[in-house]
């Protein structure tokens, strides 16, 4: 597959569907007790996997025009 798309083998990851890949991503990138943020109009399994892997989450509401308020995902600057 990597050769077909002109990629390195290390750039390809396969799994048994997107749900399995998402579960692997949660296991690889988050630790129990971490907090992740995602918009409230999103894939429902984010909440399921957060629960399964003991990852806290915070939902960000869309604005009145149904836009994702990107600034809510950025770290707050102090000073």
mmCIF file of the N, C-alpha and C atoms, coordinates in Angstrom:
data_MODEL
# 
_entry.id   MODEL 
# 
loop_
_atom_site.group_PDB 
_atom_site.id 
_atom_site.type_symbol 
_atom_site.label_atom_id 
_atom_site.label_alt_id 
_atom_site.label_comp_id 
_atom_site.label_asym_id 
_atom_site.label_entity_id 
_atom_site.label_seq_id 
_atom_site.pdbx_PDB_ins_code 
_atom_site.Cartn_x 
_atom_site.Cartn_y 
_atom_site.Cartn_z 
_atom_site.occupancy 
_atom_site.B_iso_or_equiv 
_atom_site.pdbx_formal_charge 
_atom_site.auth_seq_id 
_atom_site.auth_comp_id 
_atom_site.auth_asym_id 
_atom_site.auth_atom_id 
_atom_site.pdbx_PDB_model_num 
ATOM 1   N N  . UNK A 1 1  ? 0.827   -1.177 0.000  1.00 0.00 ? 1  UNK A N  1 
ATOM 2   C CA . UNK A 1 1  ? 0.000   0.000  0.000  1.00 0.00 ? 1  UNK A CA 1 
ATOM 3   C C  . UNK A 1 1  ? 0.881   1.255  0.000  1.00 0.00 ? 1  UNK A C  1 
ATOM 4   N N  . UNK A 1 2  ? 1.917   1.249  0.808  1.00 0.00 ? 2  UNK A N  1 
ATOM 5   C CA . UNK A 1 2  ? 2.808   2.407  0.875  1.00 0.00 ? 2  UNK A CA 1 
ATOM 6   C C  . UNK A 1 2  ? 3.425   2.679  -0.492 1.00 0.00 ? 2  UNK A C  1 
ATOM 7   N N  . UNK A 1 3  ? 3.919   1.634  -1.120 1.00 0.00 ? 3  UNK A N  1 
ATOM 8   C CA . UNK A 1 3  ? 4.538   1.797  -2.435 1.00 0.00 ? 3  UNK A CA 1 
ATOM 9   C C  . UNK A 1 3  ? 3.543   2.365  -3.443 1.00 0.00 ? 3  UNK A C  1 
ATOM 10  N N  . UNK A 1 4  ? 2.326   1.873  -3.435 1.00 0.00 ? 4  UNK A N  1 
ATOM 11  C CA . UNK A 1 4  ? 1.293   2.326  -4.377 1.00 0.00 ? 4  UNK A CA 1 
ATOM 12  C C  . UNK A 1 4  ? 1.053   3.829  -4.251 1.00 0.00 ? 4  UNK A C  1 
ATOM 13  N N  . UNK A 1 5  ? 1.026   4.335  -3.018 1.00 0.00 ? 5  UNK A N  1 
ATOM 14  C CA . UNK A 1 5  ? 0.748   5.746  -2.788 1.00 0.00 ? 5  UNK A CA 1 
ATOM 15  C C  . UNK A 1 5  ? 2.009   6.596  -2.643 1.00 0.00 ? 5  UNK A C  1 
ATOM 16  N N  . UNK A 1 6  ? 3.176   5.988  -2.852 1.00 0.00 ? 6  UNK A N  1 
ATOM 17  C CA . UNK A 1 6  ? 4.421   6.732  -2.782 1.00 0.00 ? 6  UNK A CA 1 
ATOM 18  C C  . UNK A 1 6  ? 4.790   7.155  -1.371 1.00 0.00 ? 6  UNK A C  1 
ATOM 19  N N  . UNK A 1 7  ? 4.484   6.305  -0.396 1.00 0.00 ? 7  UNK A N  1 
ATOM 20  C CA . UNK A 1 7  ? 4.774   6.593  1.004  1.00 0.00 ? 7  UNK A CA 1 
ATOM 21  C C  . UNK A 1 7  ? 5.802   5.613  1.536  1.00 0.00 ? 7  UNK A C  1 
ATOM 22  N N  . UNK A 1 8  ? 6.318   5.914  2.710  1.00 0.00 ? 8  UNK A N  1 
ATOM 23  C CA . UNK A 1 8  ? 7.170   4.962  3.417  1.00 0.00 ? 8  UNK A CA 1 
ATOM 24  C C  . UNK A 1 8  ? 6.249   3.988  4.161  1.00 0.00 ? 8  UNK A C  1 
ATOM 25  N N  . UNK A 1 9  ? 6.729   2.769  4.361  1.00 0.00 ? 9  UNK A N  1 
ATOM 26  C CA . UNK A 1 9  ? 5.928   1.778  5.093  1.00 0.00 ? 9  UNK A CA 1 
ATOM 27  C C  . UNK A 1 9  ? 5.590   2.280  6.490  1.00 0.00 ? 9  UNK A C  1 
ATOM 28  N N  . UNK A 1 10 ? 6.469   3.071  7.084  1.00 0.00 ? 10 UNK A N  1 
ATOM 29  C CA . UNK A 1 10 ? 6.216   3.601  8.434  1.00 0.00 ? 10 UNK A CA 1 
ATOM 30  C C  . UNK A 1 10 ? 5.120   4.663  8.462  1.00 0.00 ? 10 UNK A C  1 
ATOM 31  N N  . UNK A 1 11 ? 4.688   5.105  7.294  1.00 0.00 ? 11 UNK A N  1 
ATOM 32  C CA . UNK A 1 11 ? 3.625   6.111  7.218  1.00 0.00 ? 11 UNK A CA 1 
ATOM 33  C C  . UNK A 1 11 ? 2.248   5.492  7.009  1.00 0.00 ? 11 UNK A C  1 
ATOM 34  N N  . UNK A 1 12 ? 2.173   4.172  6.998  1.00 0.00 ? 12 UNK A N  1 
ATOM 35  C CA . UNK A 1 12 ? 0.907   3.483  6.744  1.00 0.00 ? 12 UNK A CA 1 
ATOM 36  C C  . UNK A 1 12 ? 0.519   2.688  7.982  1.00 0.00 ? 12 UNK A C  1 
ATOM 37  N N  . UNK A 1 13 ? -0.743  2.807  8.351  1.00 0.00 ? 13 UNK A N  1 
ATOM 38  C CA . UNK A 1 13 ? -1.276  2.053  9.483  1.00 0.00 ? 13 UNK A CA 1 
ATOM 39  C C  . UNK A 1 13 ? -2.629  1.511  9.067  1.00 0.00 ? 13 UNK A C  1 
ATOM 40  N N  . UNK A 1 14 ? -2.840  0.241  9.228  1.00 0.00 ? 14 UNK A N  1 
ATOM 41  C CA . UNK A 1 14 ? -4.117  -0.358 8.836  1.00 0.00 ? 14 UNK A CA 1 
ATOM 42  C C  . UNK A 1 14 ? -4.775  -0.997 10.044 1.00 0.00 ? 14 UNK A C  1 
ATOM 43  N N  . UNK A 1 15 ? -6.068  -1.105 9.970  1.00 0.00 ? 15 UNK A N  1 
ATOM 44  C CA . UNK A 1 15 ? -6.820  -1.731 11.044 1.00 0.00 ? 15 UNK A CA 1 
ATOM 45  C C  . UNK A 1 15 ? -8.133  -2.262 10.505 1.00 0.00 ? 15 UNK A C  1 
ATOM 46  N N  . UNK A 1 16 ? -8.913  -2.820 11.398 1.00 0.00 ? 16 UNK A N  1 
ATOM 47  C CA . UNK A 1 16 ? -10.194 -3.412 11.055 1.00 0.00 ? 16 UNK A CA 1 
ATOM 48  C C  . UNK A 1 16 ? -11.292 -2.355 11.162 1.00 0.00 ? 16 UNK A C  1 
ATOM 49  N N  . UNK A 1 17 ? -11.215 -1.343 10.338 1.00 0.00 ? 17 UNK A N  1 
ATOM 50  C CA . UNK A 1 17 ? -12.225 -0.288 10.331 1.00 0.00 ? 17 UNK A CA 1 
ATOM 51  C C  . UNK A 1 17 ? -11.814 0.907  11.169 1.00 0.00 ? 17 UNK A C  1 
ATOM 52  N N  . UNK A 1 18 ? -12.520 2.000  10.954 1.00 0.00 ? 18 UNK A N  1 
ATOM 53  C CA . UNK A 1 18 ? -12.158 3.261  11.609 1.00 0.00 ? 18 UNK A CA 1 
ATOM 54  C C  . UNK A 1 18 ? -12.358 3.219  13.123 1.00 0.00 ? 18 UNK A C  1 
ATOM 55  N N  . UNK A 1 19 ? -13.337 2.468  13.610 1.00 0.00 ? 19 UNK A N  1 
ATOM 56  C CA . UNK A 1 19 ? -13.536 2.382  15.066 1.00 0.00 ? 19 UNK A CA 1 
ATOM 57  C C  . UNK A 1 19 ? -12.329 1.742  15.747 1.00 0.00 ? 19 UNK A C  1 
ATOM 58  N N  . UNK A 1 20 ? -11.777 0.695  15.152 1.00 0.00 ? 20 UNK A N  1 
ATOM 59  C CA . UNK A 1 20 ? -10.598 0.070  15.730 1.00 0.00 ? 20 UNK A CA 1 
ATOM 60  C C  . UNK A 1 20 ? -9.410  1.032  15.692 1.00 0.00 ? 20 UNK A C  1 
ATOM 61  N N  . UNK A 1 21 ? -9.235  1.740  14.596 1.00 0.00 ? 21 UNK A N  1 
ATOM 62  C CA . UNK A 1 21 ? -8.130  2.700  14.497 1.00 0.00 ? 21 UNK A CA 1 
ATOM 63  C C  . UNK A 1 21 ? -8.285  3.811  15.521 1.00 0.00 ? 21 UNK A C  1 
ATOM 64  N N  . UNK A 1 22 ? -9.506  4.240  15.750 1.00 0.00 ? 22 UNK A N  1 
ATOM 65  C CA . UNK A 1 22 ? -9.750  5.272  16.758 1.00 0.00 ? 22 UNK A CA 1 
ATOM 66  C C  . UNK A 1 22 ? -9.410  4.740  18.155 1.00 0.00 ? 22 UNK A C  1 
ATOM 67  N N  . UNK A 1 23 ? -9.788  3.516  18.446 1.00 0.00 ? 23 UNK A N  1 
ATOM 68  C CA . UNK A 1 23 ? -9.449  2.916  19.748 1.00 0.00 ? 23 UNK A CA 1 
ATOM 69  C C  . UNK A 1 23 ? -7.938  2.833  19.923 1.00 0.00 ? 23 UNK A C  1 
ATOM 70  N N  . UNK A 1 24 ? -7.228  2.400  18.876 1.00 0.00 ? 24 UNK A N  1 
ATOM 71  C CA . UNK A 1 24 ? -5.763  2.344  18.947 1.00 0.00 ? 24 UNK A CA 1 
ATOM 72  C C  . UNK A 1 24 ? -5.177  3.736  19.177 1.00 0.00 ? 24 UNK A C  1 
ATOM 73  N N  . UNK A 1 25 ? -5.762  4.738  18.545 1.00 0.00 ? 25 UNK A N  1 
ATOM 74  C CA . UNK A 1 25 ? -5.279  6.117  18.720 1.00 0.00 ? 25 UNK A CA 1 
ATOM 75  C C  . UNK A 1 25 ? -5.465  6.580  20.153 1.00 0.00 ? 25 UNK A C  1 
ATOM 76  N N  . UNK A 1 26 ? -6.602  6.261  20.748 1.00 0.00 ? 26 UNK A N  1 
ATOM 77  C CA . UNK A 1 26 ? -6.828  6.623  22.144 1.00 0.00 ? 26 UNK A CA 1 
ATOM 78  C C  . UNK A 1 26 ? -5.788  5.948  23.038 1.00 0.00 ? 26 UNK A C  1 
ATOM 79  N N  . UNK A 1 27 ? -5.513  4.666  22.783 1.00 0.00 ? 27 UNK A N  1 
ATOM 80  C CA . UNK A 1 27 ? -4.530  3.947  23.603 1.00 0.00 ? 27 UNK A CA 1 
ATOM 81  C C  . UNK A 1 27 ? -3.127  4.500  23.407 1.00 0.00 ? 27 UNK A C  1 
ATOM 82  N N  . UNK A 1 28 ? -2.810  4.937  22.196 1.00 0.00 ? 28 UNK A N  1 
ATOM 83  C CA . UNK A 1 28 ? -1.450  5.399  21.893 1.00 0.00 ? 28 UNK A CA 1 
ATOM 84  C C  . UNK A 1 28 ? -1.185  6.821  22.365 1.00 0.00 ? 28 UNK A C  1 
ATOM 85  N N  . UNK A 1 29 ? -2.173  7.692  22.265 1.00 0.00 ? 29 UNK A N  1 
ATOM 86  C CA . UNK A 1 29 ? -1.915  9.116  22.461 1.00 0.00 ? 29 UNK A CA 1 
ATOM 87  C C  . UNK A 1 29 ? -2.443  9.709  23.768 1.00 0.00 ? 29 UNK A C  1 
ATOM 88  N N  . UNK A 1 30 ? -3.299  8.989  24.489 1.00 0.00 ? 30 UNK A N  1 
ATOM 89  C CA . UNK A 1 30 ? -3.881  9.530  25.717 1.00 0.00 ? 30 UNK A CA 1 
ATOM 90  C C  . UNK A 1 30 ? -3.643  8.590  26.890 1.00 0.00 ? 30 UNK A C  1 
ATOM 91  N N  . UNK A 1 31 ? -3.463  9.170  28.050 1.00 0.00 ? 31 UNK A N  1 
ATOM 92  C CA . UNK A 1 31 ? -3.308  8.404  29.284 1.00 0.00 ? 31 UNK A CA 1 
ATOM 93  C C  . UNK A 1 31 ? -4.553  8.575  30.137 1.00 0.00 ? 31 UNK A C  1 
ATOM 94  N N  . UNK A 1 32 ? -4.887  7.574  30.956 1.00 0.00 ? 32 UNK A N  1 
ATOM 95  C CA . UNK A 1 32 ? -6.019  7.753  31.874 1.00 0.00 ? 32 UNK A CA 1 
ATOM 96  C C  . UNK A 1 32 ? -5.827  9.038  32.682 1.00 0.00 ? 32 UNK A C  1 
ATOM 97  N N  . UNK A 1 33 ? -6.889  9.810  32.777 1.00 0.00 ? 33 UNK A N  1 
ATOM 98  C CA . UNK A 1 33 ? -6.832  11.073 33.504 1.00 0.00 ? 33 UNK A CA 1 
ATOM 99  C C  . UNK A 1 33 ? -6.539  12.274 32.627 1.00 0.00 ? 33 UNK A C  1 
ATOM 100 N N  . UNK A 1 34 ? -6.017  12.046 31.402 1.00 0.00 ? 34 UNK A N  1 
ATOM 101 C CA . UNK A 1 34 ? -5.825  13.160 30.471 1.00 0.00 ? 34 UNK A CA 1 
ATOM 102 C C  . UNK A 1 34 ? -7.173  13.779 30.148 1.00 0.00 ? 34 UNK A C  1 
ATOM 103 N N  . UNK A 1 35 ? -7.151  15.001 29.677 1.00 0.00 ? 35 UNK A N  1 
ATOM 104 C CA . UNK A 1 35 ? -8.375  15.655 29.219 1.00 0.00 ? 35 UNK A CA 1 
ATOM 105 C C  . UNK A 1 35 ? -8.218  16.028 27.753 1.00 0.00 ? 35 UNK A C  1 
ATOM 106 N N  . UNK A 1 36 ? -9.206  15.649 26.956 1.00 0.00 ? 36 UNK A N  1 
ATOM 107 C CA . UNK A 1 36 ? -9.217  16.033 25.556 1.00 0.00 ? 36 UNK A CA 1 
ATOM 108 C C  . UNK A 1 36 ? -10.433 16.920 25.304 1.00 0.00 ? 36 UNK A C  1 
ATOM 109 N N  . UNK A 1 37 ? -10.386 17.649 24.221 1.00 0.00 ? 37 UNK A N  1 
ATOM 110 C CA . UNK A 1 37 ? -11.447 18.595 23.876 1.00 0.00 ? 37 UNK A CA 1 
ATOM 111 C C  . UNK A 1 37 ? -11.924 18.271 22.461 1.00 0.00 ? 37 UNK A C  1 
ATOM 112 N N  . UNK A 1 38 ? -13.228 18.237 22.286 1.00 0.00 ? 38 UNK A N  1 
ATOM 113 C CA . UNK A 1 38 ? -13.770 18.084 20.939 1.00 0.00 ? 38 UNK A CA 1 
ATOM 114 C C  . UNK A 1 38 ? -15.112 18.795 20.839 1.00 0.00 ? 38 UNK A C  1 
ATOM 115 N N  . UNK A 1 39 ? -15.522 19.163 19.608 1.00 0.00 ? 39 UNK A N  1 
ATOM 116 C CA . UNK A 1 39 ? -16.787 19.882 19.440 1.00 0.00 ? 39 UNK A CA 1 
ATOM 117 C C  . UNK A 1 39 ? -17.972 18.982 19.748 1.00 0.00 ? 39 UNK A C  1 
ATOM 118 N N  . UNK A 1 40 ? -19.064 19.600 20.198 1.00 0.00 ? 40 UNK A N  1 
ATOM 119 C CA . UNK A 1 40 ? -20.233 18.792 20.574 1.00 0.00 ? 40 UNK A CA 1 
ATOM 120 C C  . UNK A 1 40 ? -20.955 18.202 19.366 1.00 0.00 ? 40 UNK A C  1 
ATOM 121 N N  . UNK A 1 41 ? -20.600 18.616 18.170 1.00 0.00 ? 41 UNK A N  1 
ATOM 122 C CA . UNK A 1 41 ? -21.162 18.004 16.969 1.00 0.00 ? 41 UNK A CA 1 
ATOM 123 C C  . UNK A 1 41 ? -20.036 17.184 16.344 1.00 0.00 ? 41 UNK A C  1 
ATOM 124 N N  . UNK A 1 42 ? -19.900 15.961 16.802 1.00 0.00 ? 42 UNK A N  1 
ATOM 125 C CA . UNK A 1 42 ? -18.749 15.148 16.433 1.00 0.00 ? 42 UNK A CA 1 
ATOM 126 C C  . UNK A 1 42 ? -19.140 13.683 16.413 1.00 0.00 ? 42 UNK A C  1 
ATOM 127 N N  . UNK A 1 43 ? -18.191 12.850 16.142 1.00 0.00 ? 43 UNK A N  1 
ATOM 128 C CA . UNK A 1 43 ? -18.396 11.411 16.107 1.00 0.00 ? 43 UNK A CA 1 
ATOM 129 C C  . UNK A 1 43 ? -18.694 10.912 17.521 1.00 0.00 ? 43 UNK A C  1 
ATOM 130 N N  . UNK A 1 44 ? -19.771 10.203 17.699 1.00 0.00 ? 44 UNK A N  1 
ATOM 131 C CA . UNK A 1 44 ? -20.226 9.807  19.034 1.00 0.00 ? 44 UNK A CA 1 
ATOM 132 C C  . UNK A 1 44 ? -19.259 8.878  19.765 1.00 0.00 ? 44 UNK A C  1 
ATOM 133 N N  . UNK A 1 45 ? -18.400 8.184  19.052 1.00 0.00 ? 45 UNK A N  1 
ATOM 134 C CA . UNK A 1 45 ? -17.490 7.254  19.720 1.00 0.00 ? 45 UNK A CA 1 
ATOM 135 C C  . UNK A 1 45 ? -16.369 7.968  20.458 1.00 0.00 ? 45 UNK A C  1 
ATOM 136 N N  . UNK A 1 46 ? -16.131 9.265  20.223 1.00 0.00 ? 46 UNK A N  1 
ATOM 137 C CA . UNK A 1 46 ? -15.133 9.981  21.003 1.00 0.00 ? 46 UNK A CA 1 
ATOM 138 C C  . UNK A 1 46 ? -15.509 9.907  22.487 1.00 0.00 ? 46 UNK A C  1 
ATOM 139 N N  . UNK A 1 47 ? -16.766 10.124 22.788 1.00 0.00 ? 47 UNK A N  1 
ATOM 140 C CA . UNK A 1 47 ? -17.223 10.044 24.187 1.00 0.00 ? 47 UNK A CA 1 
ATOM 141 C C  . UNK A 1 47 ? -17.137 8.611  24.709 1.00 0.00 ? 47 UNK A C  1 
ATOM 142 N N  . UNK A 1 48 ? -17.496 7.649  23.887 1.00 0.00 ? 48 UNK A N  1 
ATOM 143 C CA . UNK A 1 48 ? -17.455 6.237  24.289 1.00 0.00 ? 48 UNK A CA 1 
ATOM 144 C C  . UNK A 1 48 ? -16.028 5.820  24.619 1.00 0.00 ? 48 UNK A C  1 
ATOM 145 N N  . UNK A 1 49 ? -15.094 6.129  23.725 1.00 0.00 ? 49 UNK A N  1 
ATOM 146 C CA . UNK A 1 49 ? -13.701 5.740  23.976 1.00 0.00 ? 49 UNK A CA 1 
ATOM 147 C C  . UNK A 1 49 ? -13.099 6.530  25.125 1.00 0.00 ? 49 UNK A C  1 
ATOM 148 N N  . UNK A 1 50 ? -13.505 7.775  25.295 1.00 0.00 ? 50 UNK A N  1 
ATOM 149 C CA . UNK A 1 50 ? -13.040 8.532  26.456 1.00 0.00 ? 50 UNK A CA 1 
ATOM 150 C C  . UNK A 1 50 ? -13.415 7.798  27.728 1.00 0.00 ? 50 UNK A C  1 
ATOM 151 N N  . UNK A 1 51 ? -14.635 7.326  27.784 1.00 0.00 ? 51 UNK A N  1 
ATOM 152 C CA . UNK A 1 51 ? -15.101 6.576  28.950 1.00 0.00 ? 51 UNK A CA 1 
ATOM 153 C C  . UNK A 1 51 ? -14.353 5.253  29.095 1.00 0.00 ? 51 UNK A C  1 
ATOM 154 N N  . UNK A 1 52 ? -14.221 4.508  28.008 1.00 0.00 ? 52 UNK A N  1 
ATOM 155 C CA . UNK A 1 52 ? -13.564 3.200  28.047 1.00 0.00 ? 52 UNK A CA 1 
ATOM 156 C C  . UNK A 1 52 ? -12.121 3.292  28.526 1.00 0.00 ? 52 UNK A C  1 
ATOM 157 N N  . UNK A 1 53 ? -11.425 4.356  28.116 1.00 0.00 ? 53 UNK A N  1 
ATOM 158 C CA . UNK A 1 53 ? -10.000 4.481  28.425 1.00 0.00 ? 53 UNK A CA 1 
ATOM 159 C C  . UNK A 1 53 ? -9.727  5.489  29.538 1.00 0.00 ? 53 UNK A C  1 
ATOM 160 N N  . UNK A 1 54 ? -10.781 5.853  30.298 1.00 0.00 ? 54 UNK A N  1 
ATOM 161 C CA . UNK A 1 54 ? -10.657 6.760  31.455 1.00 0.00 ? 54 UNK A CA 1 
ATOM 162 C C  . UNK A 1 54 ? -10.006 8.091  31.099 1.00 0.00 ? 54 UNK A C  1 
ATOM 163 N N  . UNK A 1 55 ? -10.383 8.621  29.953 1.00 0.00 ? 55 UNK A N  1 
ATOM 164 C CA . UNK A 1 55 ? -9.887  9.916  29.503 1.00 0.00 ? 55 UNK A CA 1 
ATOM 165 C C  . UNK A 1 55 ? -11.012 10.935 29.702 1.00 0.00 ? 55 UNK A C  1 
ATOM 166 N N  . UNK A 1 56 ? -10.717 12.010 30.396 1.00 0.00 ? 56 UNK A N  1 
ATOM 167 C CA . UNK A 1 56 ? -11.704 13.070 30.581 1.00 0.00 ? 56 UNK A CA 1 
ATOM 168 C C  . UNK A 1 56 ? -11.877 13.825 29.262 1.00 0.00 ? 56 UNK A C  1 
ATOM 169 N N  . UNK A 1 57 ? -13.025 14.422 29.091 1.00 0.00 ? 57 UNK A N  1 
ATOM 170 C CA . UNK A 1 57 ? -13.218 15.223 27.887 1.00 0.00 ? 57 UNK A CA 1 
ATOM 171 C C  . UNK A 1 57 ? -14.060 16.447 28.204 1.00 0.00 ? 57 UNK A C  1 
ATOM 172 N N  . UNK A 1 58 ? -13.909 17.429 27.335 1.00 0.00 ? 58 UNK A N  1 
ATOM 173 C CA . UNK A 1 58 ? -14.706 18.658 27.435 1.00 0.00 ? 58 UNK A CA 1 
ATOM 174 C C  . UNK A 1 58 ? -15.277 18.931 26.052 1.00 0.00 ? 58 UNK A C  1 
ATOM 175 N N  . UNK A 1 59 ? -16.583 19.105 26.005 1.00 0.00 ? 59 UNK A N  1 
ATOM 176 C CA . UNK A 1 59 ? -17.252 19.421 24.746 1.00 0.00 ? 59 UNK A CA 1 
ATOM 177 C C  . UNK A 1 59 ? -17.280 20.929 24.545 1.00 0.00 ? 59 UNK A C  1 
ATOM 178 N N  . UNK A 1 60 ? -17.008 21.360 23.331 1.00 0.00 ? 60 UNK A N  1 
ATOM 179 C CA . UNK A 1 60 ? -17.081 22.769 22.964 1.00 0.00 ? 60 UNK A CA 1 
ATOM 180 C C  . UNK A 1 60 ? -18.319 22.952 22.092 1.00 0.00 ? 60 UNK A C  1 
ATOM 181 N N  . UNK A 1 61 ? -19.196 23.841 22.514 1.00 0.00 ? 61 UNK A N  1 
ATOM 182 C CA . UNK A 1 61 ? -20.422 24.095 21.751 1.00 0.00 ? 61 UNK A CA 1 
ATOM 183 C C  . UNK A 1 61 ? -20.127 24.909 20.501 1.00 0.00 ? 61 UNK A C  1 
ATOM 184 N N  . UNK A 1 62 ? -20.920 24.674 19.478 1.00 0.00 ? 62 UNK A N  1 
ATOM 185 C CA . UNK A 1 62 ? -20.829 25.481 18.271 1.00 0.00 ? 62 UNK A CA 1 
ATOM 186 C C  . UNK A 1 62 ? -21.388 26.869 18.558 1.00 0.00 ? 62 UNK A C  1 
ATOM 187 N N  . UNK A 1 63 ? -20.987 27.843 17.740 1.00 0.00 ? 63 UNK A N  1 
ATOM 188 C CA . UNK A 1 63 ? -21.550 29.181 17.933 1.00 0.00 ? 63 UNK A CA 1 
ATOM 189 C C  . UNK A 1 63 ? -22.938 29.248 17.306 1.00 0.00 ? 63 UNK A C  1 
ATOM 190 N N  . UNK A 1 64 ? -23.561 30.405 17.338 1.00 0.00 ? 64 UNK A N  1 
ATOM 191 C CA . UNK A 1 64 ? -24.940 30.557 16.838 1.00 0.00 ? 64 UNK A CA 1 
ATOM 192 C C  . UNK A 1 64 ? -25.073 30.294 15.341 1.00 0.00 ? 64 UNK A C  1 
ATOM 193 N N  . UNK A 1 65 ? -23.956 30.324 14.621 1.00 0.00 ? 65 UNK A N  1 
ATOM 194 C CA . UNK A 1 65 ? -23.977 30.058 13.178 1.00 0.00 ? 65 UNK A CA 1 
ATOM 195 C C  . UNK A 1 65 ? -23.455 28.649 12.865 1.00 0.00 ? 65 UNK A C  1 
ATOM 196 N N  . UNK A 1 66 ? -23.385 27.803 13.905 1.00 0.00 ? 66 UNK A N  1 
ATOM 197 C CA . UNK A 1 66 ? -22.951 26.412 13.779 1.00 0.00 ? 66 UNK A CA 1 
ATOM 198 C C  . UNK A 1 66 ? -21.493 26.266 13.346 1.00 0.00 ? 66 UNK A C  1 
ATOM 199 N N  . UNK A 1 67 ? -20.669 27.243 13.705 1.00 0.00 ? 67 UNK A N  1 
ATOM 200 C CA . UNK A 1 67 ? -19.236 27.171 13.455 1.00 0.00 ? 67 UNK A CA 1 
ATOM 201 C C  . UNK A 1 67 ? -18.544 26.598 14.688 1.00 0.00 ? 67 UNK A C  1 
ATOM 202 N N  . UNK A 1 68 ? -17.429 25.929 14.462 1.00 0.00 ? 68 UNK A N  1 
ATOM 203 C CA . UNK A 1 68 ? -16.603 25.441 15.563 1.00 0.00 ? 68 UNK A CA 1 
ATOM 204 C C  . UNK A 1 68 ? -15.723 26.606 16.014 1.00 0.00 ? 68 UNK A C  1 
ATOM 205 N N  . UNK A 1 69 ? -15.836 27.038 17.270 1.00 0.00 ? 69 UNK A N  1 
ATOM 206 C CA . UNK A 1 69 ? -15.019 28.153 17.758 1.00 0.00 ? 69 UNK A CA 1 
ATOM 207 C C  . UNK A 1 69 ? -13.585 27.690 18.038 1.00 0.00 ? 69 UNK A C  1 
ATOM 208 N N  . UNK A 1 70 ? -12.751 27.760 17.030 1.00 0.00 ? 70 UNK A N  1 
ATOM 209 C CA . UNK A 1 70 ? -11.392 27.232 17.090 1.00 0.00 ? 70 UNK A CA 1 
ATOM 210 C C  . UNK A 1 70 ? -10.621 27.797 18.278 1.00 0.00 ? 70 UNK A C  1 
ATOM 211 N N  . UNK A 1 71 ? -10.843 29.054 18.617 1.00 0.00 ? 71 UNK A N  1 
ATOM 212 C CA . UNK A 1 71 ? -10.108 29.676 19.732 1.00 0.00 ? 71 UNK A CA 1 
ATOM 213 C C  . UNK A 1 71 ? -10.333 28.950 21.051 1.00 0.00 ? 71 UNK A C  1 
ATOM 214 N N  . UNK A 1 72 ? -11.435 28.227 21.188 1.00 0.00 ? 72 UNK A N  1 
ATOM 215 C CA . UNK A 1 72 ? -11.716 27.472 22.410 1.00 0.00 ? 72 UNK A CA 1 
ATOM 216 C C  . UNK A 1 72 ? -10.815 26.238 22.556 1.00 0.00 ? 72 UNK A C  1 
ATOM 217 N N  . UNK A 1 73 ? -10.153 25.844 21.467 1.00 0.00 ? 73 UNK A N  1 
ATOM 218 C CA . UNK A 1 73 ? -9.275  24.678 21.489 1.00 0.00 ? 73 UNK A CA 1 
ATOM 219 C C  . UNK A 1 73 ? -7.812  25.058 21.735 1.00 0.00 ? 73 UNK A C  1 
ATOM 220 N N  . UNK A 1 74 ? -7.529  26.349 21.733 1.00 0.00 ? 74 UNK A N  1 
ATOM 221 C CA . UNK A 1 74 ? -6.159  26.827 21.911 1.00 0.00 ? 74 UNK A CA 1 
ATOM 222 C C  . UNK A 1 74 ? -5.867  27.113 23.358 1.00 0.00 ? 74 UNK A C  1 
ATOM 223 N N  . UNK A 1 75 ? -4.609  26.970 23.774 1.00 0.00 ? 75 UNK A N  1 
ATOM 224 C CA . UNK A 1 75 ? -4.273  27.283 25.170 1.00 0.00 ? 75 UNK A CA 1 
ATOM 225 C C  . UNK A 1 75 ? -4.528  28.750 25.479 1.00 0.00 ? 75 UNK A C  1 
ATOM 226 N N  . UNK A 1 76 ? -4.976  29.005 26.687 1.00 0.00 ? 76 UNK A N  1 
ATOM 227 C CA . UNK A 1 76 ? -5.229  30.379 27.119 1.00 0.00 ? 76 UNK A CA 1 
ATOM 228 C C  . UNK A 1 76 ? -3.884  31.022 27.473 1.00 0.00 ? 76 UNK A C  1 
ATOM 229 N N  . UNK A 1 77 ? -3.629  32.181 26.921 1.00 0.00 ? 77 UNK A N  1 
ATOM 230 C CA . UNK A 1 77 ? -2.392  32.913 27.192 1.00 0.00 ? 77 UNK A CA 1 
ATOM 231 C C  . UNK A 1 77 ? -2.624  33.812 28.410 1.00 0.00 ? 77 UNK A C  1 
ATOM 232 N N  . UNK A 1 78 ? -1.694  33.812 29.323 1.00 0.00 ? 78 UNK A N  1 
ATOM 233 C CA . UNK A 1 78 ? -1.806  34.676 30.501 1.00 0.00 ? 78 UNK A CA 1 
ATOM 234 C C  . UNK A 1 78 ? -0.681  35.693 30.466 1.00 0.00 ? 78 UNK A C  1 
ATOM 235 N N  . UNK A 1 79 ? -0.886  36.782 31.206 1.00 0.00 ? 79 UNK A N  1 
ATOM 236 C CA . UNK A 1 79 ? 0.169   37.761 31.336 1.00 0.00 ? 79 UNK A CA 1 
ATOM 237 C C  . UNK A 1 79 ? -0.124  38.956 30.604 1.00 0.00 ? 79 UNK A C  1 
# 
